[in-house]
Amino acid sequence: MGWLSKIFKGSSHKISEGHYHGRYEGDIVQNEPSCSGDVWSETENEDIDRAIALSLLEEEQKGKRVIDNEFQLEEDEQLARALQESLNIESPPRHGHGHGHGYGYGNGNGNAYGNGNAYGNGNIYQPVPFPYSTGFRICAGCNTEIGHGRFLSCMGAVWHPECFRCHGCGYPISDYEFSMNGNYPYHKSCYKEHYHPKCDVCKQFIPTNPAGLIEYRAHPFWVQKYCPSHEHDRTPRCCSCERMEPRDTRYVMLNDGRKLCLECLDSAIMDTNECQPLYLDIREFYEGLNMKVQQQVPLLLVERQALNEAMEGEKSGHHHMPETRGLCLSEEQTVSTILRRPKIGNGNRVTDMITEPCKLTRRCDVTAVLILYGLPRLLTGTILAHEMMHAWLRLNEGYRTLAQDVEEGICQVLAHMWLEAELTSGSSSNVASTSSSSSASTSSKKDAGSQCERKLGQFFKHQIESDASLVYGAGFRSGHQAVLKYGLPATLKHIQLTGTFPY
């Protein structure tokens, strides 16, 4: 240990401007004369005796200094042990992958309506403090020589304590542990603030599950992250856009129990008369495809209960669960329709709704089209375009006994086509609506080019395209592929002749 004692000696002495002012002491070296058997002379003996006496006197005067050196030796041995332990501690990698270093969080994505495994187990790094420098070292922070002062050894480099700083807040990291993202160190609290996901509903950090992983729910379109508990704690969700809004968001409570967010309410259609211009637009859309609906089919906006009762009265038909929002009737029924747009009263509840029973008489194979009230214009139009295709199929020969996936699939194709046309032409709807020569139906359109409504339209389009059901989803994808390949007229002709989509 003699060489370590040499290295560390003087390390506890004062440091001034990076220069060392201590002296190495404690090793007493005496030059002893060689002896080959010669007799010492008397003068030489006297000189030896005098030297011995002086040496004893000097040793007596240095007694305290020897004791100090013993204390210094003990301290140096402790420092040597600290150095040896530091060599056994694995330095963190210089290059990290994603958000996986420190504080126990990795990187991952939540699945739509499923379990998102995010921020897996990471590493917590411990900077190794050396009380004093043991040589000429360059600080990785300021690129200057550390000299004989305190320093930290971490991330494969050495640092002045004041130069080892958090990449998040910029303040020095003085904690015993720190976290990393890539090559950047963070305070554990700063890392959590930057990389631990927060719930979009309660605005709190999403908690870990019993396995120590962060588990959350994520909407596939709106890219929301929220705690799994909010699916069971009665947190409201908009019945139209399906978003689970932050806790302080206001909703409108419809009288059938549905909740509507304010963005969807802005373009919501609330009564039968308000829906008539949209109905005319869709009839014109079908005429533009050379698919005119020959009969004047009544259109009624209804509440959820009236729609469910009408659905039970139908002898046939496939309905999209968990909730049906449109229906093409073929039977004679009496249906309660909404006459006047309801008002929004206290507590954001719908009040003063006026309904009227409407007796439907069968004059053809379609008695009426029913649409659920209170949905945004683009969603209402998408549902209406779907139900109008049902009506067209029933009013034309050769389409009455189609398989469910074929009938619902081609109806979804027409709904998707109408919605896509609306989103494409939305930017020019403002000009058309202000033109003096525009039709009444066009002038009644709301601004489809508004950012909120366009985003809603893209969501409704995404819903059609990503539907996982075998009837509606798979049917749409087969029909859409056929129309893209062969065109709509040829696809309809093939369906009429074979009852299947062309491939």
Disulfide bonds with the S-S distance in Angstrom:
none
